[in-house]
Amino acid sequence: MTQQVPSTEPELAGVRNFRDVGGLPTVDGRRVRHGVLFRSGHLAHATEADTAFLTGLGLHTIFDFRNAADQKLEGPDVALPGVRNVNLPLSDPADGAEFWKMVRDGEIEQLRAILGDGRAAGRMTASYRKIIKERTAEHARVLHSLAEDSVPALMHCAAGKDRAGLSVAVTLLAVGVEREAILADYLASNAKHRRYQVRRSPTSSAAYSPEVMELLGPLFDARAEYLAAAVETIEETWGGVDAYLEQGLGLTAGTRERLRDRLLD
């Protein structure tokens, strides 16, 4: 049974970017039910109080979209009693390992060469397109699981912004949430208390200089253009959201209706 969720969500001490996705409107006048779908950054650093709060949500399933390299860096999620943990990596550990090492340790000249002149934002746009095109099996598994028995559910990656953000957006598209509401929920990851903390090596000569932070900004922002690239990829590859859900993710009309019954008031 879904637990009662407080209307004012706490600012968790060790878990960033947590929120209930409930309340978002659909195109046919319904709303996402409170207490059935949550999103956040990783749970590896959850405090005792955080863990108690998360336990009280009565979660059925946690979807962790981090890869093995992420988990090695941050650690495993805290264990919540009675909760099923499903790891579905949406990016490959080898894809960009050296890149993220450079983000942490690189000197200003390296950062300028790799991230400057729009290259950082271009990298993010390309990654969103790639996830949509290449991770259909993972997104299909999430949506089928939600339709069957997996709510209340929490989706997270490292920052809770990109991989989790896309997975939440796909879920919301599947149940008919208004596009503007999907974008607003996605952009909410930019709030100061929700943003992922940039980690830079203190030995770098310009570890957190204004120029470095400007170069890194596109990697840690939620930008409308990134989500737009994902939707454009759906349109270009499948011809529209309905075809993407049916052909790309294998959702039948019956499965979509069960998903709506699970997630909507």
Phi, psi and chi 1 to 4 in degrees:
 res  aa     phi    psi   chi1   chi2   chi3   chi4
   1 MET       -  137.8  179.2  179.3  -68.2      -
   2 THR   -66.5  133.0  -58.6      -      -      -
   3 GLN   -81.2  158.6  -58.0  -64.6  -58.4      -
   4 GLN   -71.9  126.4 -178.3   65.0   38.4      -
   5 VAL  -105.8  130.3  178.2      -      -      -
   6 PRO   -62.4  145.0   20.2  -30.5      -      -
   7 SER   -69.0  -29.2   58.1      -      -      -
   8 THR  -103.4  110.5  -58.2      -      -      -
   9 GLU   -76.9  140.8  -66.6  164.1   -5.0      -
  10 PRO   -73.4  154.8   30.4  -36.3      -      -
  11 GLU   -86.8   97.9 -173.4  174.5  -33.0      -
  12 LEU   -66.3  142.3  -58.3  177.4      -      -
  13 ALA   -72.6  -38.5      -      -      -      -
  14 GLY  -115.9    5.2      -      -      -      -
  15 VAL  -126.7  118.5  178.9      -      -      -
  16 ARG   -94.9  155.7  -59.4 -170.0   75.1   83.7
  17 ASN    65.0   29.9 -153.2    4.6      -      -
  18 PHE   -81.2  137.2  171.6   87.1      -      -
  19 ARG  -163.8  155.8   57.8 -170.1 -179.6  -84.0
  20 ASP   -85.5  131.2 -176.1  -15.3      -      -
  21 VAL   -84.1   -1.6 -177.0      -      -      -
  22 GLY   -60.6  151.5      -      -      -      -
  23 GLY    99.8  -12.5      -      -      -      -
  24 LEU   -70.7  137.0  -60.6 -178.0      -      -
  25 PRO   -83.1  148.1   31.0  -35.4      -      -
  26 THR  -100.6  166.3   65.4      -      -      -
  27 VAL   -68.2  -19.4  -65.6      -      -      -
  28 ASP  -104.5   19.8   60.7   -7.3      -      -
  29 GLY    90.8    3.1      -      -      -      -
  30 ARG   -92.6  179.7  -61.1  173.7   71.4  179.1
  31 ARG  -139.2  151.7  -71.9 -171.1  179.4  -88.5
  32 VAL   -65.2  131.1  177.6      -      -      -
  33 ARG   -68.9  139.0 -174.2  174.4  -60.2  138.8
  34 HIS   -70.9  144.1  -75.1  -77.5      -      -
  35 GLY    84.6   11.4      -      -      -      -
  36 VAL  -117.1  -22.2  -63.4      -      -      -
  37 LEU  -140.8  120.3 -178.0   60.0      -      -
  38 PHE  -122.5  161.0  -56.8   91.2      -      -
  39 ARG  -142.7  153.9   55.9 -179.6  -65.8  173.1
  40 SER  -169.2  176.1   73.2      -      -      -
  41 GLY   -79.2 -175.7      -      -      -      -
  42 HIS   -61.6  159.5   69.2   76.7      -      -
  43 LEU  -105.9   12.3  -50.0 -177.4      -      -
  44 ALA   -65.5  -28.6      -      -      -      -
  45 HIS  -108.3   20.7  -57.8  157.8      -      -
  46 ALA   -60.8  134.3      -      -      -      -
  47 THR   -79.8  175.0   64.7      -      -      -
  48 GLU   -59.4  -42.0  -80.0 -169.3   29.6      -
  49 ALA   -66.5  -40.5      -      -      -      -
  50 ASP   -59.7  -45.8  -63.9  -18.5      -      -
  51 THR   -62.3  -40.2  -58.3      -      -      -
  52 ALA   -63.7  -41.9      -      -      -      -
  53 PHE   -63.4  -47.3  172.0   79.8      -      -
  54 LEU   -62.9  -38.7  -66.0  168.6      -      -
  55 THR   -60.8  -38.1  -60.7      -      -      -
  56 GLY   -68.9  -11.5      -      -      -      -
  57 LEU   -75.4  -13.6  -62.4  176.4      -      -
  58 GLY    67.1   37.6      -      -      -      -
  59 LEU   -63.4  142.5  -64.2  171.9      -      -
  60 HIS   -91.8  -45.9 -179.5  -70.9      -      -
  61 THR  -139.9  140.3  -58.8      -      -      -
  62 ILE  -112.9  122.8  -67.6  173.6      -      -
  63 PHE   -97.5  116.4  -65.4  100.2      -      -
  64 ASP  -107.7  113.8 -179.6   -4.7      -      -
  65 PHE   -95.7   11.5  -59.1  118.4      -      -
  66 ARG   -75.4  154.6  -64.5  179.0  -60.7  162.8
  67 ASN   -95.3  179.7   60.1   43.5      -      -
  68 ALA   -62.4  -35.6      -      -      -      -
  69 ALA   -66.0  -40.2      -      -      -      -
  70 ASP   -60.3  -46.5  -64.0  -37.8      -      -
  71 GLN   -66.3  -34.8  -66.4 -175.0  -16.1      -
  72 LYS   -66.1  -38.9 -177.8  177.3  179.4 -178.9
  73 LEU   -71.3  -44.6  176.6   65.9      -      -
  74 GLU   -98.7  -25.8  -65.2  143.6   -1.6      -
  75 GLY   101.2  166.1      -      -      -      -
  76 PRO   -74.2  158.5   29.5  -35.8      -      -
  77 ASP   -61.7  151.3  -76.4  -16.0      -      -
  78 VAL   -63.7  149.9  -64.2      -      -      -
  79 ALA   -83.9  129.0      -      -      -      -
  80 LEU  -109.8  128.8  -59.4 -179.4      -      -
  81 PRO   -60.9  131.6   20.6  -32.0      -      -
  82 GLY    76.7    8.5      -      -      -      -
  83 VAL  -103.7  134.5  178.3      -      -      -
  84 ARG   -83.2  129.4 -179.3  178.8   65.4  156.9
  85 ASN  -106.8  123.0  -69.0  -85.6      -      -
  86 VAL  -118.9  117.7  177.8      -      -      -
  87 ASN   -98.4  117.6 -179.5 -134.8      -      -
  88 LEU  -129.0   84.4  -67.0  172.4      -      -
  89 PRO   -59.5  130.6  -22.7   34.4      -      -
  90 LEU  -104.9    5.5  -67.2 -176.6      -      -
  91 SER  -146.4  154.5   58.9      -      -      -
  92 ASP   -91.2  138.3  -60.6  -46.0      -      -
  93 PRO   -56.1  -38.4  -24.0   32.9      -      -
  94 ALA   -76.1  -19.7      -      -      -      -
  95 ASP   -81.1   98.0 -177.9   17.7      -      -
  96 GLY    94.6    7.7      -      -      -      -
  97 ALA   -58.3  -46.2      -      -      -      -
  98 GLU   -66.7  -34.4  -72.5  -59.3  -46.8      -
  99 PHE   -60.6  -48.6  172.5   84.0      -      -
 100 TRP   -71.1  -27.3  -71.9  105.6      -      -
 101 LYS   -63.9  -40.7 -175.2  177.4 -172.9  -58.4
 102 MET   -64.2  -39.2 -179.1  -84.1  -59.7      -
 103 VAL   -58.7  -40.0  166.9      -      -      -
 104 ARG   -77.3  -39.5  -67.6 -168.4  -57.5  -86.8
 105 ASP  -116.2  -11.8  -55.8  -30.5      -      -
 106 GLY   -68.6  149.8      -      -      -      -
 107 GLU   -81.2  167.8  -63.8  -65.6  -18.6      -
 108 ILE   -58.7  -37.0 -172.9   67.9      -      -
 109 GLU   -63.8  -41.0  -66.4   80.0    8.7      -
 110 GLN   -63.4  -44.5  -69.6  176.9  -69.1      -
 111 LEU   -63.5  -41.1  -63.8  176.2      -      -
 112 ARG   -60.4  -43.2  -73.8  173.7 -176.8  151.2
 113 ALA   -68.1  -35.9      -      -      -      -
 114 ILE   -94.8  -29.5  -63.1  177.0      -      -
 115 LEU  -112.2  -18.7  -56.6  177.4      -      -
 116 GLY   -71.0  169.0      -      -      -      -
 117 ASP    54.0   41.1  -62.2  -37.5      -      -
 118 GLY    82.2    1.5      -      -      -      -
 119 ARG   -69.3  -33.0  -74.1 -174.1  -74.4  -87.6
 120 ALA   -64.6  -48.0      -      -      -      -
 121 ALA   -64.3  -37.3      -      -      -      -
 122 GLY   -61.8  -38.5      -      -      -      -
 123 ARG   -63.8  -41.9  179.7 -174.7  178.8   87.3
 124 MET   -65.9  -44.4  -65.5  -59.0  -63.8      -
 125 THR   -58.9  -44.1  -62.1      -      -      -
 126 ALA   -63.3  -37.5      -      -      -      -
 127 SER   -68.4  -36.7   72.9      -      -      -
 128 TYR   -64.8  -44.0  -85.1   54.7      -      -
 129 ARG   -61.6  -42.5  -70.7 -175.9  177.5  -83.8
 130 LYS   -64.5  -43.2 -177.7  176.5 -178.1 -179.9
 131 ILE   -61.7  -43.9  -71.9  172.5      -      -
 132 ILE   -60.9  -43.9  -72.4  -65.4      -      -
 133 LYS   -77.1  -36.2  -71.6 -174.4   74.1  170.6
 134 GLU  -103.9  -12.5  -62.4 -175.5    3.8      -
 135 ARG  -112.2   37.5  -60.0  -65.1  176.6  168.9
 136 THR   -65.5  -35.9   51.8      -      -      -
 137 ALA   -63.2  -40.3      -      -      -      -
 138 GLU   -68.4  -45.3  -71.4   84.1   -8.6      -
 139 HIS   -66.5  -35.0  -78.1  143.5      -      -
 140 ALA   -62.3  -42.5      -      -      -      -
 141 ARG   -63.6  -40.1 -177.5  174.2  171.0 -171.7
 142 VAL   -61.3  -50.4  168.8      -      -      -
 143 LEU   -67.4  -40.3  -66.5 -174.5      -      -
 144 HIS   -64.2  -38.9  -78.8   91.3      -      -
 145 SER   -64.7  -42.5  -65.7      -      -      -
 146 LEU   -63.4  -38.1  -68.1  175.0      -      -
 147 ALA   -68.2  -28.7      -      -      -      -
 148 GLU   -84.3  -61.9  -69.7  161.9   10.2      -
 149 ASP  -161.3    9.2   63.1   -0.7      -      -
 150 SER   -94.2   11.6  -64.6      -      -      -
 151 VAL  -102.0  150.5  -65.3      -      -      -
 152 PRO   -64.4  144.9  -20.3   33.1      -      -
 153 ALA  -130.6  151.5      -      -      -      -
 154 LEU  -123.5  131.2 -177.0  147.7      -      -
 155 MET  -110.2  133.2  -60.7 -176.6 -172.7      -
 156 HIS  -151.0  159.3   79.7   78.7      -      -
 157 CYS  -127.9 -132.5   49.1      -      -      -
 158 ALA   -84.7  -58.7      -      -      -      -
 159 ALA   -93.8  -13.9      -      -      -      -
 160 GLY    75.5   19.5      -      -      -      -
 161 LYS  -111.3  -49.0  172.1  179.5   74.5   75.2
 162 ASP   -97.2  -69.4  -58.9  -48.4      -      -
 163 ARG   -64.8  -45.4  -69.1  165.2  -69.6 -174.7
 164 ALA   -69.0  -38.1      -      -      -      -
 165 GLY   -60.4  -42.8      -      -      -      -
 166 LEU   -66.5  -41.9  -94.1 -178.7      -      -
 167 SER   -65.2  -39.7  -60.6      -      -      -
 168 VAL   -64.9  -44.2  169.3      -      -      -
 169 ALA   -60.3  -43.3      -      -      -      -
 170 VAL   -61.5  -42.4  166.3      -      -      -
 171 THR   -61.6  -43.7  -57.0      -      -      -
 172 LEU   -68.3  -36.7  -62.9  176.8      -      -
 173 LEU   -60.7  -39.7  -77.6  171.8      -      -
 174 ALA   -65.7  -28.7      -      -      -      -
 175 VAL  -100.8    5.4  -63.0      -      -      -
 176 GLY    85.0   26.2      -      -      -      -
 177 VAL   -68.5  144.6  170.7      -      -      -
 178 GLU   -59.1  140.0  -65.8  177.4   -1.4      -
 179 ARG   -59.0  -40.3  -62.4  -71.0 -178.9   90.1
 180 GLU   -63.0  -36.1  -65.2   84.0   -3.8      -
 181 ALA   -70.9  -37.4      -      -      -      -
 182 ILE   -62.4  -44.6  -65.4  173.7      -      -
 183 LEU   -64.1  -42.6  177.0   60.2      -      -
 184 ALA   -62.2  -41.4      -      -      -      -
 185 ASP   -64.4  -42.2  173.6   70.5      -      -
 186 TYR   -61.2  -46.5  168.1   75.9      -      -
 187 LEU   -70.1  -16.6  -66.9  176.5      -      -
 188 ALA   -62.5  -16.9      -      -      -      -
 189 SER   -67.4  -11.1  -68.7      -      -      -
 190 ASN   -81.6   -9.9  -73.1  -35.6      -      -
 191 ALA   -57.1  141.4      -      -      -      -
 192 LYS   -54.7  -42.3 -175.3  176.1 -179.6 -179.9
 193 HIS   -75.6   -9.6   70.3  -75.2      -      -
 194 ARG  -101.9  -19.2  -70.6  177.4  171.5  146.0
 195 ARG   -66.0  144.3  -71.6  179.3   68.2   91.1
 196 TYR   -64.6  138.9 -170.5   73.6      -      -
 197 GLN   -82.1  118.1  -64.6  -60.1  -72.2      -
 198 VAL   -66.8  129.1 -179.7      -      -      -
 199 ARG  -110.4  119.4  -63.2  179.1 -173.6  175.3
 200 ARG  -123.9  146.3  -71.7  -85.4  -68.5  154.5
 201 SER   -65.9  129.2  170.5      -      -      -
 202 PRO   -67.4  -13.4   24.0  -33.3      -      -
 203 THR   -81.4  -13.2   60.0      -      -      -
 204 SER   -67.9  139.5  172.8      -      -      -
 205 SER   -67.3  -21.9   59.8      -      -      -
 206 ALA  -131.9   52.0      -      -      -      -
 207 ALA   -50.8  -53.0      -      -      -      -
 208 TYR  -127.8   34.6  -66.2   98.1      -      -
 209 SER   -65.5  157.9   72.4      -      -      -
 210 PRO   -54.6  -39.2  -27.9   35.7      -      -
 211 GLU   -66.9  -41.1 -176.2 -178.8    0.3      -
 212 VAL   -61.4  -45.7  164.5      -      -      -
 213 MET   -66.2  -32.6  -60.8  -50.0  -71.0      -
 214 GLU   -68.6  -40.3 -177.4  176.7   -8.0      -
 215 LEU   -65.5  -38.3  -73.5  165.7      -      -
 216 LEU   -79.6  -20.0  -65.6  177.7      -      -
 217 GLY   -47.5  -48.7      -      -      -      -
 218 PRO   -60.2  -25.2  -25.5   35.6      -      -
 219 LEU   -74.0  -26.4  -55.0  178.1      -      -
 220 PHE  -112.1    4.6  -63.4   95.9      -      -
 221 ASP   -90.8  151.1  -69.5  -15.9      -      -
 222 ALA   -97.4  116.7      -      -      -      -
 223 ARG  -120.4  139.5  -64.0 -171.4  175.1 -176.3
 224 ALA   -56.1  -34.4      -      -      -      -
 225 GLU   -65.3  -29.4   66.0 -162.2   75.0      -
 226 TYR   -68.5  -47.9  -58.1  161.7      -      -
 227 LEU   -66.7  -35.8 -166.9   59.7      -      -
 228 ALA   -61.9  -36.7      -      -      -      -
 229 ALA   -64.3  -37.2      -      -      -      -
 230 ALA   -64.8  -45.8      -      -      -      -
 231 VAL   -65.4  -39.5  175.2      -      -      -
 232 GLU   -61.3  -38.0  -73.7  169.2    6.7      -
 233 THR   -64.9  -39.2  -58.3      -      -      -
 234 ILE   -60.6  -46.5  -70.8  173.0      -      -
 235 GLU   -63.7  -44.7  -61.6  -76.2  -11.4      -
 236 GLU   -69.8  -36.3  -66.2  163.7    0.6      -
 237 THR   -86.3  -41.0  -53.4      -      -      -
 238 TRP  -115.3  -12.3  -71.1  -82.7      -      -
 239 GLY    92.0   -3.5      -      -      -      -
 240 GLY   157.4  168.3      -      -      -      -
 241 VAL   -64.2  -44.5  170.0      -      -      -
 242 ASP   -60.6  -42.5  -71.8  -21.4      -      -
 243 ALA   -68.4  -37.4      -      -      -      -
 244 TYR   -60.4  -45.6  161.8   67.4      -      -
 245 LEU   -66.6  -40.2  -66.6  169.6      -      -
 246 GLU   -77.3  -51.0 -179.1 -179.4   -9.8      -
 247 GLN   -86.8  -41.5  -60.5  165.6   19.2      -
 248 GLY   -78.0  -40.0      -      -      -      -
 249 LEU  -110.2   -4.6  -54.7 -171.5      -      -
 250 GLY    69.9   28.4      -      -      -      -
 251 LEU   -86.7  120.7  -98.6   67.4      -      -
 252 THR   -80.7  167.5   64.4      -      -      -
 253 ALA   -59.5  -38.3      -      -      -      -
 254 GLY   -65.4  -40.2      -      -      -      -
 255 THR   -66.4  -41.3  -59.6      -      -      -
 256 ARG   -63.1  -37.7  -74.2 -174.7   70.4  178.2
 257 GLU   -67.8  -39.6 -165.6   55.7   40.8      -
 258 ARG   -65.1  -37.7  -73.3 -163.9  -59.4  -84.7
 259 LEU   -63.0  -43.1 -173.8   63.0      -      -
 260 ARG   -64.1  -40.1  -75.8  167.1   57.5   82.8
 261 ASP   -63.6  -35.4  -71.8  -17.2      -      -
 262 ARG   -70.8  -37.2  -66.0  -81.9 -172.1 -172.7
 263 LEU  -104.8  -18.7  -63.0 -177.1      -      -
 264 LEU  -110.6  149.0  -57.3 -179.2      -      -
 265 ASP   -75.7      -  -79.6  -31.4      -      -
